[in-house]
Amino acid sequence: MKLKYLSYILLAATSVFCACGEDDEIKPVTLDMPHSVIGVRDAMPYAGRKEIPAIKDPNMFIVHYTDMNGVTYAIEWDKDQKTQRWAAYTMNNRNNTKGWARNNWAGAEWKGRMWYSDPFQEDSIIPSQYRTTLDDYKGSGYDRGHIVNSNDRLISQNANGQTYYLSNIQPQMNKFNAQIWLNFENVVHNWGTSLRSDETLYIVKGGTTQKTAKVPQPFLVDTKVSLKVPKYFFMAILKYNSTQQTYQAIALWVEHKASNDTNVQSYAISVDELEEKTGINFFINLSDDVEDKVEAVCNVKNWNWGKYTN
C-alpha cells in the first residue's frame, strides 16, 4: 500500500557517511565504532532502504550504525508519547555472523564504562524530555522487551550493545516477552540465519501506538505506570532473492498477554492486513507493482516454521 511521502525532523549532529550499495548496506570502513544519526540531512541516505516504512510527521527518524558493520537498525520515535512506533533492520549472510555473545557483557568495557550485566541505557540521541528512562521501568512490573532481537545483532560488541538502547525497548509482560514473543523472535532469527548468500530479510517490528479502525485502543490501560504499553505487537518480514529477483512477504500479529503458544504460524497474516491494524505503511521503497503483489499474500507454505507450528 503506497503513500508518496516521507517526512523527517530536526537537524543532525555532524557525522560522516558512506554511500548505500545495491544491497542497501552502508559499506564498512576501518573502525568498528557505534554511531547514531537523526533528521533531515544525515538520515536522508538511509530513507530509501527497503526495510524503512513511511514516517509519520512529526516523529523522529533515528538510525543506529557502526562503521565496520553498517546499519544496526532504524526506528521511528513518537516524541509526544515517548514510544517507538517501529524498528527496522536487515539480516543477510554478512551481518548474521557471530562476533559477540550476550554473556560477554559480564565484566566488559563499552562506551567508557564497565558492564556487569546487559547494557540497558537511555538513548542519548533522543532529547531528554522525549526519551524513556531506566527509572520508567523500575518497579513497573514490565520487562524491557527488545524489538530488534539482541540475538539478531551478534556481529560485534557495538552492534549488540546498540540493541540495548531504550529506544529499541518496549514494556512487555514477562510471560509475553519470555514466552510467545521469544517464540516469534526465534522464528524470524531462524529465517535470518538460514539465508542463502543471495538472500536478504527486511524486518520491521513494533507495538501498536495509534488508533485505527481495526484497533481503536492501541495501548493497555495501566494507570500505575507512565510508560505507554502496546496492546498488540507485530512483525513484518520481506525476503528478497537477488539471483531470481523475487520477493515474498509475511506478517505476524499477536495480542500482548501472557501466552506460551508455540504455534507461531497461526499468527501469520498478510502485510496488507497488518497495515490496516497498525496504520503503518510498510515497504514503501519497493516499486508499486511489487509492493502491491507481495503485501496482499500470506502464504505460510513459503516459510520454514520448524517446531513453531502444529
C-alpha positions as CSV (number, residue, x, y, z in Angstrom):
1,M,0.0,0.0,0.0
2,K,1.8,3.1,-1.2
3,L,1.8,6.6,0.1
4,K,4.0,9.1,-1.7
5,Y,5.7,10.8,1.2
6,L,8.4,10.6,3.8
7,S,9.0,13.2,6.5
8,Y,11.8,13.9,8.8
9,I,12.5,16.3,11.7
10,L,15.5,18.1,13.3
11,L,18.9,18.8,12.1
12,A,21.6,16.2,12.7
13,A,24.8,16.2,14.6
14,T,27.9,16.1,12.4
15,S,28.7,12.6,11.1
16,V,30.4,11.0,8.1
17,F,28.6,8.5,5.8
18,C,29.4,6.0,3.2
19,A,27.0,5.7,0.2
20,C,24.4,3.0,0.2
21,G,25.2,0.0,-2.0
22,E,22.8,-2.0,-4.2
23,D,22.1,-4.3,-1.2
24,D,21.1,-1.4,0.9
25,E,24.0,-1.8,3.3
26,I,26.3,1.1,4.3
27,K,29.7,0.0,3.1
28,P,32.2,-0.7,6.0
29,V,35.2,1.5,6.6
30,T,38.1,0.9,9.1
31,L,36.9,1.3,12.7
32,D,34.1,-0.5,14.5
33,M,32.6,2.4,16.4
34,P,28.9,3.0,17.4
35,H,27.1,6.0,15.9
36,S,23.7,7.4,15.6
37,V,22.1,9.8,13.2
38,I,18.8,11.7,13.1
39,G,16.9,14.1,10.9
40,V,16.9,15.7,7.5
41,R,20.5,15.9,6.2
42,D,22.2,13.0,7.9
43,A,19.3,10.5,7.8
44,M,18.4,11.0,4.2
45,P,20.9,8.5,2.8
46,Y,19.0,5.8,4.7
47,A,15.5,6.7,3.7
48,G,15.4,4.6,0.6
49,R,16.4,1.4,2.3
50,K,13.8,-1.4,1.6
51,E,13.1,-2.0,5.3
52,I,12.1,1.6,6.1
53,P,8.3,2.2,6.3
54,A,6.7,5.6,5.9
55,I,7.4,8.0,8.7
56,K,4.6,9.9,10.4
57,D,5.1,13.6,10.7
58,P,6.5,15.0,13.1
59,N,8.1,11.8,14.6
60,M,11.8,11.3,14.8
61,F,13.7,9.1,12.4
62,I,16.8,7.6,14.0
63,V,19.5,5.3,12.6
64,H,22.0,3.4,14.8
65,Y,25.0,2.0,13.0
66,T,28.7,1.1,13.3
67,D,31.4,1.9,10.8
68,M,32.5,-1.7,10.5
69,N,29.1,-3.4,10.2
70,G,26.8,-0.7,8.8
71,V,23.3,-0.1,10.0
72,T,22.3,-1.9,13.2
73,Y,18.7,-0.7,13.0
74,A,16.5,2.3,12.3
75,I,13.5,3.5,14.4
76,E,10.6,5.9,14.3
77,W,10.2,7.6,17.6
78,D,7.0,9.3,18.7
79,K,8.2,12.2,20.8
80,D,4.8,13.1,22.3
81,Q,4.0,9.6,23.5
82,K,7.7,8.8,24.3
83,T,7.4,5.4,22.5
84,Q,8.9,3.7,19.5
85,R,6.5,3.2,16.5
86,W,8.6,0.6,14.8
87,A,12.2,-0.6,14.4
88,A,13.6,-1.9,11.1
89,Y,16.7,-3.8,10.2
90,T,18.1,-6.4,7.8
91,M,19.5,-9.9,8.0
92,N,21.8,-11.5,5.5
93,N,25.0,-13.6,5.4
94,R,27.2,-10.6,6.0
95,N,25.5,-9.4,9.3
96,N,24.1,-12.6,10.8
97,T,27.6,-13.9,11.8
98,K,28.7,-14.1,15.5
99,G,31.4,-11.9,16.8
100,W,29.9,-11.4,20.3
101,A,27.7,-13.2,22.8
102,R,25.2,-11.9,25.3
103,N,27.0,-13.4,28.2
104,N,30.2,-11.5,27.2
105,W,28.7,-8.4,28.9
106,A,29.7,-9.5,32.3
107,G,32.9,-7.5,33.0
108,A,33.0,-5.9,29.5
109,E,34.0,-2.4,28.8
110,W,31.9,-0.4,26.4
111,K,31.3,3.3,25.8
112,G,33.6,4.3,28.6
113,R,32.3,2.2,31.4
114,M,32.3,-1.3,32.7
115,W,29.2,-3.5,32.4
116,Y,28.3,-6.4,34.7
117,S,25.0,-7.3,33.0
118,D,23.0,-6.4,29.9
119,P,23.9,-2.8,29.0
120,F,20.4,-1.3,29.0
121,Q,20.6,2.5,28.8
122,E,18.8,5.6,27.6
123,D,19.1,6.6,24.0
124,S,21.1,9.8,24.3
125,I,20.3,10.9,20.8
126,I,16.7,11.5,21.8
127,P,16.3,14.8,23.8
128,S,15.8,14.1,27.5
129,Q,12.2,15.4,27.5
130,Y,11.1,12.9,24.9
131,R,13.0,9.7,25.8
132,T,12.2,6.8,28.1
133,T,14.5,6.2,31.1
134,L,15.6,3.2,33.2
135,D,13.6,4.7,36.1
136,D,10.4,4.4,34.0
137,Y,10.8,0.6,34.0
138,K,11.9,0.3,37.6
139,G,9.1,-1.2,39.7
140,S,6.8,-1.0,36.7
141,G,6.1,-4.8,36.6
142,Y,7.1,-4.8,32.9
143,D,10.2,-6.4,31.2
144,R,12.4,-4.3,29.0
145,G,11.4,-6.2,25.8
146,H,13.7,-6.0,22.8
147,I,12.1,-5.1,19.5
148,V,15.2,-5.7,17.4
149,N,16.3,-9.0,18.8
150,S,19.7,-8.8,20.6
151,N,20.4,-12.3,19.2
152,D,20.0,-10.9,15.6
153,R,22.9,-8.5,16.2
154,L,25.8,-10.5,17.4
155,I,28.2,-9.5,14.7
156,S,30.1,-7.2,17.1
157,Q,30.0,-5.8,20.6
158,N,29.0,-2.4,19.3
159,A,26.1,-3.7,17.2
160,N,24.8,-5.8,20.0
161,G,25.2,-3.0,22.5
162,Q,23.0,-0.7,20.4
163,T,20.1,-3.1,20.7
164,Y,20.0,-2.3,24.5
165,Y,19.2,1.4,23.9
166,L,15.8,2.0,25.4
167,S,14.6,3.4,22.1
168,N,14.7,-0.3,21.0
169,I,12.8,-1.4,24.0
170,Q,9.0,-1.7,24.7
171,P,7.4,-2.6,28.0
172,Q,6.2,-6.2,27.9
173,M,4.7,-8.6,30.4
174,N,7.3,-11.2,31.4
175,K,5.1,-14.1,30.4
176,F,4.7,-12.5,27.0
177,N,8.3,-11.3,26.5
178,A,9.9,-14.6,27.7
179,Q,7.3,-16.9,26.1
180,I,5.3,-16.1,22.9
181,W,7.4,-13.0,21.9
182,L,10.5,-15.1,22.3
183,N,8.9,-17.8,20.1
184,F,8.2,-15.1,17.4
185,E,11.8,-13.9,17.7
186,N,13.2,-17.4,17.3
187,V,11.2,-18.0,14.1
188,V,12.5,-14.8,12.5
189,H,16.0,-15.4,13.8
190,N,16.0,-18.9,12.2
191,W,14.8,-17.4,8.9
192,G,17.6,-14.8,9.1
193,T,20.4,-17.3,9.9
194,S,19.4,-19.9,7.3
195,L,19.5,-17.5,4.3
196,R,21.4,-18.3,1.1
197,S,24.2,-15.9,0.1
198,D,21.9,-14.2,-2.4
199,E,19.0,-13.6,0.0
200,T,18.2,-10.8,2.4
201,L,15.4,-10.4,5.1
202,Y,14.0,-6.9,5.6
203,I,12.3,-6.9,9.0
204,V,10.1,-4.4,10.8
205,K,8.8,-4.9,14.3
206,G,7.0,-2.9,16.9
207,G,4.0,-2.4,19.1
208,T,0.7,-0.6,18.4
209,T,0.8,3.1,19.0
210,Q,-2.0,4.7,17.1
211,K,-5.7,4.3,16.8
212,T,-7.0,2.6,13.6
213,A,-10.4,1.3,12.6
214,K,-9.2,-2.2,13.3
215,V,-7.5,-1.2,16.6
216,P,-9.4,1.6,18.3
217,Q,-7.4,1.1,21.6
218,P,-3.6,0.7,20.8
219,F,-2.4,0.8,24.4
220,L,-3.1,-1.3,27.5
221,V,-4.7,0.9,30.2
222,D,-2.3,0.8,33.1
223,T,-2.6,3.9,35.4
224,K,0.3,2.6,37.6
225,V,3.0,3.4,35.1
226,S,3.9,6.4,32.9
227,L,5.0,4.1,30.1
228,K,2.9,3.6,27.0
229,V,2.2,-0.2,26.9
230,P,1.2,-1.5,23.5
231,K,-1.9,-3.7,23.4
232,Y,-0.6,-5.7,20.4
233,F,2.8,-6.5,18.9
234,F,3.8,-7.2,15.3
235,M,6.5,-8.2,12.8
236,A,6.6,-7.6,9.0
237,I,9.1,-9.6,7.0
238,L,10.1,-9.2,3.4
239,K,12.5,-11.7,1.7
240,Y,14.5,-10.9,-1.4
241,N,16.4,-13.3,-3.7
242,S,18.8,-11.2,-5.8
243,T,19.6,-14.1,-8.2
244,Q,15.9,-14.8,-9.0
245,Q,14.9,-11.1,-8.3
246,T,11.9,-12.3,-6.4
247,Y,10.2,-11.1,-3.2
248,Q,7.9,-12.7,-0.7
249,A,6.4,-11.2,2.4
250,I,4.5,-12.2,5.6
251,A,3.4,-10.6,8.8
252,L,2.9,-11.7,12.4
253,W,0.4,-10.2,14.8
254,V,-0.2,-11.0,18.5
255,E,-2.1,-9.6,21.4
256,H,0.0,-8.5,24.4
257,K,-0.9,-11.0,27.0
258,A,0.6,-14.0,28.9
259,S,1.0,-16.9,26.5
260,N,3.4,-19.6,25.7
261,D,1.8,-20.7,22.4
262,T,4.4,-22.3,20.2
263,N,2.3,-22.3,17.0
264,V,3.7,-19.1,15.6
265,Q,2.4,-20.0,12.1
266,S,-1.2,-19.5,13.3
267,Y,-0.4,-15.8,13.9
268,A,0.6,-15.1,10.3
269,I,-1.3,-12.5,8.3
270,S,-0.6,-10.5,5.1
271,V,1.3,-7.2,5.3
272,D,-1.8,-5.5,3.9
273,E,-3.8,-6.8,6.9
274,L,-1.0,-5.6,9.2
275,E,-1.1,-2.1,7.7
276,E,-4.8,-1.9,8.4
277,K,-4.3,-2.8,12.0
278,T,-1.3,-0.6,12.7
279,G,-1.7,2.4,10.4
280,I,1.9,1.9,9.2
281,N,2.7,1.8,5.5
282,F,5.4,-0.9,5.2
283,F,8.0,-1.5,2.4
284,I,7.2,1.8,0.6
285,N,10.5,1.7,-1.2
286,L,9.5,-1.3,-3.4
287,S,8.1,-0.5,-6.8
288,D,4.3,-0.1,-6.7
289,D,3.6,-3.3,-8.6
290,V,5.9,-5.5,-6.4
291,E,4.6,-3.9,-3.2
292,D,1.0,-4.4,-4.1
293,K,1.6,-8.0,-5.1
294,V,3.7,-9.3,-2.1
295,E,1.8,-7.4,0.6
296,A,-1.5,-8.9,-0.4
297,V,-0.3,-12.5,0.0
298,C,0.1,-14.6,3.2
299,N,1.4,-18.0,2.0
300,V,2.6,-19.8,5.1
301,K,3.9,-22.7,3.0
302,N,6.7,-20.4,1.7
303,W,8.2,-20.1,5.1
304,N,10.0,-22.7,7.3
305,W,8.3,-22.7,10.7
306,G,10.4,-25.5,12.2
307,K,8.9,-26.6,15.5
308,Y,6.8,-23.4,15.7
309,T,3.7,-24.8,14.0
310,N,1.1,-27.5,14.6
